[in-house]
Amino acid sequence: MTITNDRVEAGRAARPAFIRVWDPFVRIFHWSLVALFIINWISADELERLHEVTGYSIAVLIGLRLVWGLVGGRHARFGDFIFRPATVIAYVKDVLFLRPRRYLGHNPAGGAMVLALLFSLLVAVGTGVLSQTDMFWGREWIEEFHEAAAYAILGLVFAHIAGVVVASIQHRENLVRSMITGRKRRDG
């Protein structure tokens, strides 16, 4: 068996060894969100205008992702990666016992992470916007809530990175590369 131009050839039959999973929108959204969150985090205390602009940019990205989650390609749609809580728990147990099933799109834990990150980002954006309104200007509790949401996002980001590392090792697959190229191994 030889691999030529991303195709596995065995005898007369040839089929792609890799399959496109992540469409360009999902990949651009993902890496744009990473960059904007980093800039937003760094600018939080010293560069208020940059912090606001990146916050509003994150809000636009989330809005676009919510739409794409309904009309995008197969693996971009929420229906492909929203699982029942029992399925997520069973998957996490399988990860702990080193026997997780491989998914082409998001696995159940990854899908739950997407939802948790989107929700936390919406809370951070919402509280950030509210803190600038006449009704909530200078209210300490809204600023503390905004900051708590930001720290929750940071914790989720570290958990997400850990999950990507674990899944990459367990499935012998570079998931970071797949989020750059959009392609994953077709089989196992």
C-alpha positions as CSV (number, residue, x, y, z in Angstrom):
1,M,0.0,0.0,0.0
2,T,1.4,3.4,-1.0
3,I,0.3,6.9,-0.2
4,T,0.3,9.2,-3.2
5,N,-1.3,12.7,-3.3
6,D,-3.3,12.0,-0.2
7,R,-4.7,8.8,-1.7
8,V,-4.2,5.3,-0.5
9,E,-3.7,2.9,-3.3
10,A,-4.2,-0.8,-2.9
11,G,-4.5,-2.7,-6.1
12,R,-7.0,-1.0,-8.4
13,A,-9.0,0.8,-5.7
14,A,-8.0,4.2,-4.5
15,R,-9.7,6.5,-2.1
16,P,-8.7,9.7,-0.3
17,A,-6.7,9.1,2.9
18,F,-7.9,12.4,4.1
19,I,-11.3,14.0,4.1
20,R,-12.3,17.7,4.3
21,V,-14.1,18.1,7.7
22,W,-13.7,21.8,8.7
23,D,-14.9,24.3,6.1
24,P,-13.0,27.6,5.6
25,F,-15.6,29.6,7.6
26,V,-15.2,27.3,10.7
27,R,-11.4,27.5,10.5
28,I,-11.3,31.3,10.0
29,F,-13.8,31.7,12.8
30,H,-11.8,29.5,15.1
31,W,-8.4,31.2,14.6
32,S,-9.9,34.7,14.5
33,L,-11.6,34.1,17.8
34,V,-8.3,32.8,19.2
35,A,-6.5,36.0,18.1
36,L,-9.3,38.3,19.2
37,F,-9.6,36.7,22.7
38,I,-5.8,37.0,23.2
39,I,-5.9,40.7,22.1
40,N,-9.0,41.3,24.3
41,W,-7.4,39.7,27.3
42,I,-4.1,41.6,27.0
43,S,-5.9,44.9,26.4
44,A,-8.4,44.6,29.3
45,D,-6.8,46.9,31.8
46,E,-4.7,49.3,29.7
47,L,-6.2,49.8,26.3
48,E,-9.9,50.3,26.8
49,R,-10.8,51.2,23.2
50,L,-9.0,48.2,21.8
51,H,-10.7,46.0,24.4
52,E,-14.1,47.3,23.3
53,V,-13.4,46.9,19.6
54,T,-12.2,43.4,20.0
55,G,-15.1,42.6,22.3
56,Y,-17.6,43.8,19.6
57,S,-15.6,41.9,17.0
58,I,-16.0,38.8,19.1
59,A,-19.8,39.5,19.3
60,V,-20.0,39.7,15.5
61,L,-18.0,36.4,15.1
62,I,-20.3,34.7,17.5
63,G,-23.4,35.9,15.7
64,L,-22.0,34.6,12.4
65,R,-21.1,31.3,14.0
66,L,-24.6,30.9,15.4
67,V,-26.0,31.4,11.9
68,W,-23.4,29.0,10.4
69,G,-24.3,26.4,13.0
70,L,-27.7,26.3,11.4
71,V,-26.9,26.6,7.7
72,G,-23.2,25.6,7.4
73,G,-21.7,22.3,6.2
74,R,-22.3,19.0,7.9
75,H,-19.7,19.2,10.7
76,A,-20.3,22.9,11.3
77,R,-24.0,22.4,12.2
78,F,-25.0,22.2,15.8
79,G,-27.0,19.1,15.1
80,D,-23.7,17.3,14.3
81,F,-22.1,18.0,17.6
82,I,-24.7,18.6,20.2
83,F,-25.1,15.4,22.2
84,R,-27.2,14.5,25.2
85,P,-25.5,15.0,28.6
86,A,-25.4,11.2,29.1
87,T,-23.5,10.8,25.9
88,V,-21.0,13.5,26.9
89,I,-20.5,11.8,30.3
90,A,-20.1,8.4,28.7
91,Y,-17.6,9.8,26.2
92,V,-15.5,11.4,29.0
93,K,-15.5,8.1,30.9
94,D,-14.3,6.4,27.7
95,V,-11.5,9.0,27.4
96,L,-10.4,8.3,31.0
97,F,-10.4,4.5,30.3
98,L,-8.4,5.1,27.1
99,R,-11.1,3.8,24.8
100,P,-12.8,6.8,23.2
101,R,-14.5,6.5,19.9
102,R,-13.1,8.7,17.1
103,Y,-15.3,11.2,15.5
104,L,-14.7,13.0,12.2
105,G,-16.3,16.2,13.5
106,H,-16.4,17.3,17.2
107,N,-16.6,14.5,19.7
108,P,-19.3,14.8,22.4
109,A,-16.8,16.5,24.9
110,G,-15.7,18.8,22.1
111,G,-19.3,19.7,21.2
112,A,-20.0,20.5,24.8
113,M,-16.9,22.7,25.0
114,V,-18.0,24.6,21.9
115,L,-21.4,25.3,23.6
116,A,-19.7,26.3,26.9
117,L,-17.3,28.6,25.1
118,L,-20.0,30.3,23.0
119,F,-22.2,30.7,26.1
120,S,-19.4,32.1,28.2
121,L,-18.3,34.5,25.4
122,L,-21.9,35.7,25.0
123,V,-22.0,36.4,28.8
124,A,-18.7,38.3,28.7
125,V,-19.8,40.3,25.6
126,G,-23.2,41.0,27.1
127,T,-21.9,42.1,30.5
128,G,-19.2,44.2,28.7
129,V,-21.8,46.0,26.6
130,L,-24.1,46.4,29.7
131,S,-21.3,48.0,31.7
132,Q,-21.2,50.8,29.2
133,T,-24.9,51.7,29.4
134,D,-26.4,54.4,31.6
135,M,-28.3,51.9,33.6
136,F,-25.2,49.8,34.6
137,W,-22.3,52.4,34.2
138,G,-20.0,52.2,37.3
139,R,-21.9,49.3,38.9
140,E,-19.3,47.1,40.5
141,W,-21.3,43.9,40.3
142,I,-21.6,44.0,36.5
143,E,-17.9,44.6,36.1
144,E,-17.1,41.7,38.5
145,F,-19.5,39.5,36.6
146,H,-17.8,40.5,33.3
147,E,-14.4,39.7,34.8
148,A,-15.6,36.4,36.2
149,A,-16.9,35.4,32.7
150,A,-13.5,36.3,31.2
151,Y,-11.8,34.0,33.7
152,A,-14.3,31.3,33.0
153,I,-13.5,31.6,29.3
154,L,-9.8,31.4,30.1
155,G,-10.4,28.2,32.2
156,L,-12.4,26.7,29.3
157,V,-9.7,27.6,26.8
158,F,-7.1,25.7,28.9
159,A,-9.5,22.7,29.2
160,H,-10.1,22.9,25.5
161,I,-6.4,22.8,24.7
162,A,-5.9,19.9,27.1
163,G,-8.8,18.0,25.4
164,V,-7.2,18.6,22.0
165,V,-3.9,17.3,23.2
166,V,-5.5,14.2,24.8
167,A,-7.6,13.5,21.7
168,S,-4.6,14.0,19.4
169,I,-2.6,11.5,21.4
170,Q,-5.3,9.0,21.8
171,H,-6.3,9.0,18.1
172,R,-2.7,9.6,16.8
173,E,-4.0,12.6,14.9
174,N,-2.8,16.2,14.9
175,L,-6.1,18.1,15.6
176,V,-4.4,21.5,15.5
177,R,-3.2,20.8,11.9
178,S,-6.7,19.7,10.9
179,M,-8.1,23.0,12.2
180,I,-5.6,24.7,9.9
181,T,-5.9,22.5,6.8
182,G,-9.6,21.5,7.3
183,R,-8.6,17.8,6.7
184,K,-8.6,14.7,8.9
185,R,-7.8,11.1,8.3
186,R,-10.8,9.3,6.8
187,D,-10.3,6.1,8.8
188,G,-9.7,5.3,12.4
